[in-house]
Each structure stands twice: as C-alpha cells, then as structure tokens.
Amino acid sequence: MVHLPHCGCEDHGIRGLEWMERVSLDCVELVLTESLYNTYEAECDLGMSGELLRDEVPLVDRMFRSLPFPAYPREPSPCVPGTRWYADDDLLICLSPYSNGGELPPGVERANAWWHRPGSVADINIRARTPKALENARKHLPRSWFDWR
C-alpha cells in the first residue's frame, strides 16, 4: 500500500510512499485510527487531544507501552514522519510528529485547530475505554499538553 502525501516532493505525488510491509498491518492501523477518532453516535466523548514540545515527546515513550508496529512509512520521508501508537490498560494513544520534525511557524493556522501551543512539534491524541479512564488520564497527564481551562 502507498500513501500520496500532500507535500512539495515531486515524486511523492507520482509514486507515493510505501506505507507498511503488509496490507494486514495497514488494516490494523486503519482500525486503530478509526477507533481513536470515531465518535459517531457516542453517548460521551472519550477522547482528548494535545500538543507536545520537543522535550516532552520522549516522555510518551516512558509513560506508555509502545504497540508492536513497524516504523512507517517504510521509506523515511521528512514530509510524512509517521505515527507512533501506544497503549495503557484503558487508553489508546497516538503520537503524530509534525512534518520535517519541526514546529509550525508562528501565525500558521492548523487544519481544524481550536488551539495551538507555541513551540509544539507533535500532536497527541488519546482515546479512553471508559469515562473513568478518561478522568484518570486527565488527573495524571501534564495539563500543559492539553487546552484545559
């Protein structure tokens, strides 16, 4: 399977980036992504989103169990840094670094962004299995990662 990123790299738009080694892994990643973001007909919101600074990204590795996915996309690309998946007993965590490993320039609007943390280099999205698990995550994760008032 290939991914056609929306970047300025000419050959990516023509041949794409090889995403994962096997279609079955692509399917598992698709199910994880849908379970993270799909809130259709949900009685309550079990997710939260935030932004991490460069020195906070390694904390995710220490706080959560990494899921056994191969690195993807298979070929390194500054345009598509790939996503890392983690889990806890009642949480699914997705870490998505920004393109080129950098920050969003000041004044640049993110798609569908309601909040932007200056200096952030990655998005973190969390989906809880239960409202209690979400409440527990809110108590234990750094408030600065999220737009909580």
Backbone as CSV, one residue per row, in Angstrom:
resi,resn,N_x,N_y,N_z,CA_x,CA_y,CA_z,C_x,C_y,C_z
1,MET,0.833,-1.167,0.000,0.000,0.000,0.000,0.883,1.237,0.000
2,VAL,0.449,2.278,-0.723,1.214,3.520,-0.748,0.338,4.667,-0.252
3,HIS,1.012,5.698,0.205,0.374,6.911,0.691,0.812,8.044,-0.228
4,LEU,-0.130,8.864,-0.657,0.181,10.005,-1.505,0.097,11.270,-0.651
5,PRO,1.234,11.714,-0.077,1.192,12.888,0.796,1.007,14.179,0.004
6,HIS,0.466,15.163,0.679,0.289,16.483,0.081,1.487,17.341,0.482
7,CYS,2.585,17.133,-0.179,3.794,17.889,0.131,4.401,18.387,-1.175
8,GLY,5.510,19.057,-1.070,6.144,19.604,-2.261,7.095,18.650,-2.964
9,CYS,7.248,17.433,-2.477,8.172,16.479,-3.100,7.536,15.934,-4.375
10,GLU,8.152,16.216,-5.505,7.566,15.849,-6.800,7.249,14.365,-6.937
11,ASP,8.218,13.492,-6.625,7.973,12.068,-6.882,6.984,11.444,-5.892
12,HIS,6.728,12.078,-4.731,5.717,11.531,-3.821,4.342,11.582,-4.458
13,GLY,4.056,12.653,-5.165,2.761,12.787,-5.812,2.580,11.832,-6.976
14,ILE,3.689,11.343,-7.518,3.625,10.435,-8.656,3.618,8.977,-8.201
15,ARG,4.590,8.609,-7.382,4.705,7.202,-6.989,4.264,6.919,-5.561
16,GLY,4.147,7.946,-4.727,3.717,7.778,-3.347,4.817,7.221,-2.458
17,LEU,4.488,7.017,-1.192,5.395,6.440,-0.205,4.874,5.071,0.197
18,GLU,5.771,4.098,0.216,5.353,2.780,0.692,5.023,2.904,2.175
19,TRP,3.800,2.530,2.532,3.313,2.778,3.892,3.749,1.679,4.851
20,MET,3.260,0.465,4.668,3.648,-0.661,5.514,3.973,-1.858,4.643
21,GLU,4.625,-2.818,5.255,5.082,-4.004,4.532,3.923,-4.879,4.054
22,ARG,2.858,-4.961,4.851,1.739,-5.852,4.509,0.414,-5.113,4.615
23,VAL,-0.509,-5.477,3.785,-1.835,-4.870,3.801,-2.521,-5.127,5.139
24,SER,-2.284,-6.284,5.741,-2.926,-6.592,7.029,-2.511,-5.582,8.098
25,LEU,-1.257,-5.129,8.079,-0.815,-4.103,9.029,-1.495,-2.770,8.738
26,ASP,-1.660,-2.454,7.462,-2.393,-1.239,7.091,-3.812,-1.301,7.655
27,CYS,-4.429,-2.462,7.578,-5.803,-2.625,8.078,-5.868,-2.443,9.590
28,VAL,-4.890,-2.980,10.316,-4.856,-2.815,11.771,-4.686,-1.330,12.107
29,GLU,-3.796,-0.654,11.396,-3.581,0.770,11.635,-4.853,1.564,11.333
30,LEU,-5.567,1.180,10.311,-6.821,1.847,9.956,-7.862,1.670,11.070
31,VAL,-7.963,0.467,11.620,-8.908,0.217,12.707,-8.530,1.042,13.947
32,LEU,-7.244,1.100,14.264,-6.805,1.910,15.406,-7.160,3.380,15.192
33,THR,-6.887,3.872,13.994,-7.178,5.271,13.684,-8.675,5.552,13.800
34,GLU,-9.490,4.681,13.245,-10.941,4.874,13.323,-11.432,4.811,14.765
35,SER,-10.889,3.903,15.570,-11.334,3.802,16.956,-10.903,5.026,17.765
36,LEU,-9.816,5.658,17.365,-9.332,6.842,18.057,-10.208,8.057,17.762
37,TYR,-10.567,8.233,16.503,-11.268,9.450,16.093,-12.769,9.281,15.886
38,ASN,-13.271,8.078,15.798,-14.680,7.861,15.509,-15.517,8.088,16.764
39,THR,-16.332,9.114,16.725,-17.208,9.400,17.861,-18.671,9.393,17.429
40,TYR,-18.961,8.794,16.280,-20.326,8.738,15.789,-21.225,8.038,16.797
41,GLU,-22.339,8.674,17.094,-23.354,8.122,17.971,-22.828,7.775,19.367
42,ALA,-21.742,8.395,19.769,-21.202,8.149,21.106,-22.014,8.935,22.130
43,GLU,-22.283,8.304,23.268,-23.039,8.979,24.319,-22.189,10.015,25.030
44,CYS,-20.889,9.790,25.088,-19.999,10.763,25.712,-18.672,10.757,24.973
45,ASP,-17.970,11.861,25.087,-16.681,11.993,24.424,-15.615,11.322,25.290
46,LEU,-14.921,10.345,24.735,-13.893,9.620,25.479,-12.493,9.952,24.985
47,GLY,-12.343,11.073,24.278,-11.046,11.420,23.729,-10.558,12.774,24.195
48,MET,-9.257,12.967,24.043,-8.656,14.271,24.285,-7.452,14.421,23.379
49,SER,-7.182,15.663,23.019,-6.087,15.957,22.092,-5.210,17.038,22.683
50,GLY,-3.933,16.956,22.357,-2.997,17.958,22.844,-1.820,18.112,21.914
51,GLU,-0.888,18.947,22.337,0.319,19.217,21.562,1.523,19.130,22.485
52,LEU,2.615,18.563,21.964,3.812,18.355,22.759,4.971,19.203,22.249
53,LEU,5.790,19.653,23.187,7.036,20.329,22.849,8.110,19.271,22.604
54,ARG,9.220,19.665,22.001,10.277,18.722,21.628,10.752,17.876,22.815
55,ASP,10.968,18.484,23.974,11.482,17.729,25.125,10.406,16.881,25.815
56,GLU,9.140,17.041,25.426,8.065,16.245,26.011,7.784,14.960,25.234
57,VAL,8.162,14.926,23.968,7.898,13.745,23.135,8.495,12.475,23.749
58,PRO,9.751,12.478,24.223,10.296,11.249,24.824,9.554,10.779,26.080
59,LEU,8.839,11.684,26.742,8.087,11.284,27.932,6.993,10.279,27.587
60,VAL,6.441,10.381,26.400,5.381,9.454,25.990,5.935,8.030,25.952
61,ASP,7.174,7.873,25.463,7.820,6.550,25.443,7.954,5.973,26.847
62,ARG,8.200,6.828,27.820,8.389,6.358,29.193,7.070,6.131,29.923
63,MET,6.029,6.848,29.527,4.759,6.774,30.246,3.841,5.655,29.764
64,PHE,3.989,5.282,28.484,3.062,4.322,27.898,3.800,3.183,27.205
65,ARG,3.103,2.086,27.021,3.641,0.907,26.338,3.491,1.104,24.831
66,SER,4.589,0.987,24.126,4.578,1.124,22.668,3.922,-0.106,22.047
67,LEU,3.031,0.122,21.086,2.411,-1.006,20.394,3.390,-1.564,19.368
68,PRO,3.347,-2.863,19.133,4.358,-3.513,18.266,4.096,-3.302,16.768
69,PHE,4.214,-2.060,16.344,4.091,-1.739,14.921,5.471,-1.496,14.346
70,PRO,5.670,-1.883,13.101,6.924,-1.484,12.454,6.870,0.021,12.198
71,ALA,8.023,0.635,12.049,8.062,2.061,11.715,7.411,2.260,10.351
72,TYR,6.655,3.316,10.216,6.050,3.619,8.925,5.952,5.123,8.773
73,PRO,6.022,5.622,7.561,6.111,4.887,6.304,7.426,4.121,6.217
74,ARG,7.461,3.096,5.373,8.634,2.216,5.270,9.868,2.960,4.800
75,GLU,9.703,3.919,3.898,10.856,4.695,3.456,10.833,6.033,4.184
76,PRO,11.947,6.429,4.777,11.982,7.689,5.532,11.624,8.872,4.639
77,SER,10.862,9.792,5.208,10.469,10.987,4.477,10.259,12.129,5.455
78,PRO,10.857,13.278,5.175,10.601,14.425,6.046,9.163,14.929,5.896
79,CYS,8.517,14.585,4.779,7.135,15.040,4.540,6.128,14.301,5.404
80,VAL,6.399,13.039,5.683,5.470,12.200,6.443,6.285,11.463,7.508
81,PRO,6.391,12.044,8.712,7.244,11.428,9.726,6.685,10.155,10.332
82,GLY,5.432,9.823,10.054,4.854,8.599,10.609,4.204,8.848,11.951
83,THR,3.502,7.866,12.397,2.746,7.949,13.633,3.221,6.850,14.558
84,ARG,3.218,7.133,15.848,3.586,6.124,16.830,2.366,5.836,17.694
85,TRP,2.151,4.547,17.956,0.995,4.105,18.729,1.435,3.542,20.075
86,TYR,0.650,3.866,21.103,0.917,3.405,22.462,-0.400,2.943,23.079
87,ALA,-0.278,2.245,24.195,-1.468,1.819,24.923,-1.176,1.814,26.413
88,ASP,-2.234,1.886,27.157,-2.225,1.699,28.592,-3.411,0.769,28.843
89,ASP,-3.651,0.381,30.058,-4.733,-0.571,30.302,-6.065,-0.131,29.686
90,ASP,-6.398,1.132,29.798,-7.685,1.608,29.296,-7.550,2.777,28.321
91,LEU,-6.362,2.964,27.744,-6.126,4.088,26.844,-5.460,3.635,25.552
92,LEU,-5.795,4.327,24.473,-5.110,4.194,23.192,-4.514,5.564,22.907
93,ILE,-3.223,5.617,22.600,-2.520,6.880,22.431,-1.862,6.913,21.059
94,CYS,-2.019,8.029,20.366,-1.423,8.224,19.052,-0.553,9.481,19.100
95,LEU,0.721,9.334,18.758,1.655,10.452,18.711,1.984,10.719,17.247
96,SER,1.717,11.946,16.793,1.933,12.309,15.387,2.869,13.508,15.286
97,PRO,4.164,13.249,15.016,5.103,14.364,14.847,4.756,15.180,13.608
98,TYR,5.073,16.474,13.644,4.833,17.341,12.500,5.858,17.065,11.408
99,SER,5.533,17.410,10.193,6.434,17.232,9.044,7.757,17.936,9.294
100,ASN,8.805,17.346,8.775,10.166,17.876,8.874,10.650,18.013,10.309
101,GLY,9.983,17.363,11.252,10.416,17.362,12.647,10.368,18.707,13.314
102,GLY,9.648,19.644,12.733,9.693,20.993,13.264,8.385,21.504,13.795
103,GLU,8.466,22.742,14.223,7.318,23.438,14.750,6.508,24.046,13.618
104,LEU,5.300,24.368,13.917,4.506,25.150,12.980,4.982,26.595,13.092
105,PRO,5.244,27.253,11.967,5.694,28.650,12.037,4.645,29.528,12.700
106,PRO,5.085,30.591,13.406,4.117,31.491,14.051,3.129,32.035,13.022
107,GLY,1.866,32.079,13.420,0.836,32.616,12.542,0.230,31.610,11.586
108,VAL,0.825,30.406,11.452,0.273,29.396,10.550,-0.902,28.721,11.239
109,GLU,-2.003,28.669,10.548,-3.192,28.022,11.101,-3.160,26.534,10.791
110,ARG,-3.499,25.711,11.769,-3.611,24.274,11.558,-5.022,23.954,11.118
111,ALA,-5.164,22.933,10.304,-6.499,22.499,9.882,-7.291,22.054,11.099
112,ASN,-8.497,22.539,11.242,-9.398,22.170,12.329,-8.822,22.423,13.721
113,ALA,-7.889,23.348,13.830,-7.271,23.614,15.132,-8.100,24.606,15.935
114,TRP,-8.412,24.275,17.159,-9.095,25.186,18.054,-8.099,25.770,19.045
115,TRP,-6.899,25.220,19.052,-5.867,25.642,19.994,-4.521,25.336,19.379
116,HIS,-3.561,26.195,19.612,-2.196,25.904,19.174,-1.250,26.289,20.297
117,ARG,-0.426,25.349,20.707,0.546,25.575,21.768,1.850,26.008,21.114
118,PRO,2.304,27.222,21.343,3.546,27.693,20.711,4.725,26.770,21.013
119,GLY,5.494,26.431,19.972,6.659,25.564,20.114,6.360,24.082,19.990
120,SER,5.100,23.714,19.780,4.767,22.287,19.704,5.344,21.661,18.436
121,VAL,5.720,20.381,18.532,6.306,19.644,17.407,5.538,18.360,17.089
122,ALA,4.513,18.044,17.892,3.750,16.806,17.674,2.377,16.921,18.310
123,ASP,1.423,16.226,17.717,0.092,16.092,18.299,0.031,14.803,19.094
124,ILE,-0.718,14.816,20.183,-1.007,13.600,20.936,-2.527,13.487,21.032
125,ASN,-3.037,12.323,20.679,-4.469,12.047,20.740,-4.673,10.804,21.588
126,ILE,-5.624,10.896,22.491,-5.864,9.815,23.439,-7.341,9.443,23.406
127,ARG,-7.598,8.165,23.418,-8.970,7.647,23.479,-9.042,6.713,24.680
128,ALA,-9.988,6.977,25.561,-10.182,6.150,26.748,-11.265,5.112,26.488
129,ARG,-11.188,4.022,27.212,-12.205,2.966,27.077,-13.465,3.310,27.858
130,THR,-13.289,4.041,28.970,-14.418,4.389,29.829,-14.285,5.842,30.290
131,PRO,-15.380,6.461,30.749,-15.273,7.812,31.307,-14.318,7.875,32.502
132,LYS,-14.305,6.829,33.315,-13.393,6.799,34.474,-11.929,6.803,34.016
133,ALA,-11.623,6.067,32.957,-10.252,6.043,32.435,-9.856,7.420,31.895
134,LEU,-10.792,8.119,31.250,-10.514,9.467,30.753,-10.261,10.425,31.914
135,GLU,-11.080,10.332,32.940,-10.906,11.174,34.128,-9.549,10.917,34.777
136,ASN,-9.153,9.652,34.878,-7.865,9.286,35.453,-6.710,9.843,34.615
137,ALA,-6.826,9.756,33.282,-5.782,10.307,32.399,-5.671,11.815,32.599
138,ARG,-6.792,12.506,32.709,-6.770,13.963,32.922,-6.079,14.321,34.239
139,LYS,-6.230,13.477,35.249,-5.600,13.736,36.549,-4.090,13.541,36.504
140,HIS,-3.627,12.569,35.681,-2.221,12.181,35.741,-1.333,12.733,34.628
141,LEU,-1.914,13.189,33.543,-1.106,13.731,32.449,-0.891,15.224,32.643
142,PRO,0.235,15.744,32.159,0.511,17.178,32.331,-0.562,18.054,31.678
143,ARG,-1.092,18.984,32.452,-2.120,19.896,31.942,-1.604,20.726,30.775
144,SER,-0.313,21.019,30.783,0.258,21.871,29.728,0.168,21.229,28.348
145,TRP,-0.002,19.914,28.276,-0.109,19.233,26.982,-1.454,19.492,26.313
146,PHE,-2.440,19.886,27.110,-3.813,19.978,26.629,-4.368,21.376,26.860
147,ASP,-5.386,21.705,26.108,-6.037,23.005,26.240,-7.166,22.898,27.266
148,TRP,-6.789,22.711,28.525,-7.777,22.614,29.595,-7.807,23.924,30.333
149,ARG,-8.959,24.399,30.602,-9.094,25.658,31.345,-9.574,25.374,32.749
